[in-house]
Amino acid sequence: MKIESLINVIEATMFRKRVMVLVAFVLASIFLVFQASQIKLDAAFEKHIPLNHTYMKTYLEYRENFGGANNVLISVCDTEGDIFNESFFGALKGVHDQLFFIPGVDRIQVKSLYSPSTRFVEIVEDGFAGGPVIPANFQPDSQGLAVVKANIEKAGIVGSIVADDYSCAMVKASLMDTDPQTGARLDTLVIAEQLEQQIRGKFEKDNISIHIIGFSKMVGDVAEGAKGVVAFFAIAIVITTLMVFWFCRSISLTLLPIACSLVAVVWQLGMLSTLGFGLDPMSILVPFLVFAIGVSHGVQMINSVSKLVSKGATSKEAAQMSFRLLLIPGGIALLSDTVGFLTLLSIDIGIIRELAITASLGVAMIILTNLILLPLLVSFIHVPKVEPKIADKNKVTVWDVMSSFATKRIATVILVITAVLYAAGYYYSQDMKIGELHAGAPSLHETSRYNQDTFLITDRYAISVDYMSVIVESPADSCTFYETMDLIDTFQWQMENTAGVQSAISLASVAKIVNAGYNEGNARWRVLSRNQQTLVQSIARIPSTSGLLNSDCSVMPVILFLEDHKAETINRVVDKVKVVTQALETDEVKFKLASGPVGVMAATNEAVAEAQTPMMLYVYGAVTLLCFISFRSVRATIVVIVPLYVVSTLAQWLMTALDIGLTVSTLPVIALGVGIGVDYGIYILSTMSIKLREGYQVQEAYLLALKERGSAVLITGVTLAIGVSTWFWSDLKFQVDMGILLTFMFLVNMIAAVLVLPAIAAFLWPNKK
């Protein structure tokens, strides 16, 4: 069956049984509204990491022994002096106990001054003596506080558990994957809420301040900021409504596309819930994009209906004809959007894959609501007839001026400028960085409470919160052999002398300190003993709870504390690790990347870098194929795709200029921009190609396409850009970045469609006499 015949069948069936079709839409809407009401925010830690990456396999294998990257750090500070007072130790113990009993916290990994595992060791006449830093009979009076202070200094925990200036003390913990009470996957947002209410809300008062960082708290703050998306959504609806009304001058024709687009959003959320998915803080932005895409296609529909009514058709006839005219170009455009979003599934990061599914479902819903439901609803209303203005043949209109873009003389200038911009964009886009380029949590502004807490902890403690563990694998009891420990010590020394590494710690470095302790603390004895019995004596003092070795001493991590988590720092350190390990590894001793927060970031950055080129190839391959199927013309495909590619390159230049790195949140924007940007070219070329086949010259065909589709394309581009530009004022830094990039791509893709597309067409289609 030919496509035209199939469209005839669909059109006849729909409009003959309009009421039944609408009833089906109503019933589906009732079900999906209920399902949408059940949807929940889902921000699991595993969704943010590439689980199949080599680094993450190492991380998952050893996180039970050495802790994972999903940690919580709570710094309890005294704002009026040092920590040695009764009120501070009361607050510190309260924070420790409260954190210990929060479901999902790995109690074995909770560490603070009150942990039994926080011990001191000192050299006495008979050898070593020691015990817990805070003794069992501790009383927070002057004598007890003096003992604790002395024990802190003996334990060597100043800079890690206690701040350098004694103004704060740290409580650390790791989170489990599942809730031990329910057995379900740990709800990160619930943990964040408990940290805020049960710890900060309860213990931050008077001279005590609480500073909390960690993945769960960061995601909680992001989710809190994401609630502002509702306000931006409302603003976007108002702006879009005003713009559409200004365009069509009809209340009914304004409300219908807005309502159908909102139905698409509700259906999207309902389908997500039905399929068992939730919304995470990043994909919560997608419903707005679905609404915007729906309105853009709705504007095309009402534009077509209005023009047909003005030519004498009834509302029903205009709706049927518009359905017939726009089903193919609109369907191809939306199918291009869907396929473009689905290409994100090639990226092995859960949060991006869910974004792809969320966006694809939304666009699929638009096909039903704005290409089918909207014309059906329009067929029931009275569309006012607007008398066309009598054209003054001597008056030059905007469309006449724009049609000159399709003449070879003007087109040459446009293409030269485009080529220069593309060359500059390509050159500068080579400097685009992979990963985060700023300190603190990149999803939040530097002024956010979370990032201020991060900066305080970084400033007051000697260790960085940005650390990475390199896992050393060896046979059991290898730590008792000098050759193995010497390899670890050499590796640590090499890494400590790498730019970006603040400090490092390993079993070898601690064993050297213990060995010096056995020899009156003499610095000359701070070495690894070649005597096996002496080496065993040094290591025996280091428990497996230290996180520096496992129970049989077959795995020993080297922990690298970095100055920051900027992409260039991570890349430099990871590259050095690879070079050093290649030189040091033996058949029995292996160095494996990586665990810790920076290990996760390194894996994510590499996954993003590896996915960038394939994703773009998939996006452009899919869009190119669909355009070719739609227009059955290589020339038509070229004039649509080339402007898109130029704009994508310019967007990468913009990212470089604005210091925006290619991350999990910005990588999908390029695919989104291409998927949505192709709509402009498809709508213009759908009319233009018909006129070219009818024998019109290129300029005339473009002029008729502008008169038919130009207003709708321009109003759509401006409306979409204004809508996402409101994101500039978001509390979320990644939403601001996405808003900047999407505003640019919406506007510039629209400009390219009305400027570059006809310029290329002027050279690809010869003018017929």
Sequence and secondary structure as in RCSB ss.txt:
>XXXX:A:sequence
MKIESLINVIEATMFRKRVMVLVAFVLASIFLVFQASQIKLDAAFEKHIPLNHTYMKTYLEYRENFGGANNVLIS
VCDTEGDIFNESFFGALKGVHDQLFFIPGVDRIQVKSLYSPSTRFVEIVEDGFAGGPVIPANFQPDSQGLAVVKA
NIEKAGIVGSIVADDYSCAMVKASLMDTDPQTGARLDTLVIAEQLEQQIRGKFEKDNISIHIIGFSKMVGDVAEG
AKGVVAFFAIAIVITTLMVFWFCRSISLTLLPIACSLVAVVWQLGMLSTLGFGLDPMSILVPFLVFAIGVSHGVQ
MINSVSKLVSKGATSKEAAQMSFRLLLIPGGIALLSDTVGFLTLLSIDIGIIRELAITASLGVAMIILTNLILLP
LLVSFIHVPKVEPKIADKNKVTVWDVMSSFATKRIATVILVITAVLYAAGYYYSQDMKIGELHAGAPSLHETSRY
NQDTFLITDRYAISVDYMSVIVESPADSCTFYETMDLIDTFQWQMENTAGVQSAISLASVAKIVNAGYNEGNARW
RVLSRNQQTLVQSIARIPSTSGLLNSDCSVMPVILFLEDHKAETINRVVDKVKVVTQALETDEVKFKLASGPVGV
MAATNEAVAEAQTPMMLYVYGAVTLLCFISFRSVRATIVVIVPLYVVSTLAQWLMTALDIGLTVSTLPVIALGVG
IGVDYGIYILSTMSIKLREGYQVQEAYLLALKERGSAVLITGVTLAIGVSTWFWSDLKFQVDMGILLTFMFLVNM
IAAVLVLPAIAAFLWPNKK
>XXXX:A:secstr
  HHHHHHHHHHHHHHTHHHHHHHHHHHHHHHHHHHHT  B   GGGGS TTSHHHHHHHHHHHHH  S EEEEE
EEETTS S SHHHHHHHHHHHHHHHTSTTEEEEEEESTTSTT EEEEEETTEEEEEESS TT  SSHHHHHHHHH
HHHHHT BTTTB TTSSEEEEEEEE SB TTT SB  HHHHHHHIIIIIIHHH BTTEEEEEEEHHHHHHHHHHH
HTHHHHHHHHHHHHHHHHHHHHH  HHHHHHHHHHHHHHHHHHHHHHHHTT  B TTGGGHHHHHHHHHHHHHHH
HHHHHHHHHHTT  HHHHHHHHHHHHHHHHHHHHHHHHHHHHGGGGS  HHHHHHHHHHHHHHHHHHHIIIIIHH
HHHTTS           TTS  HHHHHHGGGSHHHHHHHHHHHHHHHHHHHHHHTT  BS  SSS TTB TTSHH
HHHHHHHHHHSSS S EEEEEEE STTGGGSHHHHHHHHHHHHHHHTSTTEEEEE HHHHHHHHHHHTTTT GGG
 S  SSHHHHHHHHTTS GGGSS  TTS EEEEEEEES   HHHHHHHHHHHHHHHHHH  SS EEEEEEHHHHH
HHHHHHHHHHHHHHHHHHHHHHHHHHHHHHH  HHHHHHHHHHHHHHHHHHHHHHHHTT  B TTTHHHHHHHHH
HHHHHHHHHHHHHHHHHHTT  HHHHHHHHIIIIIHHHHHHHHHHHHHHHGGGG SBHHHHHHHHHHHHHHHHHH
HHHHHHHHHHHHHHS    
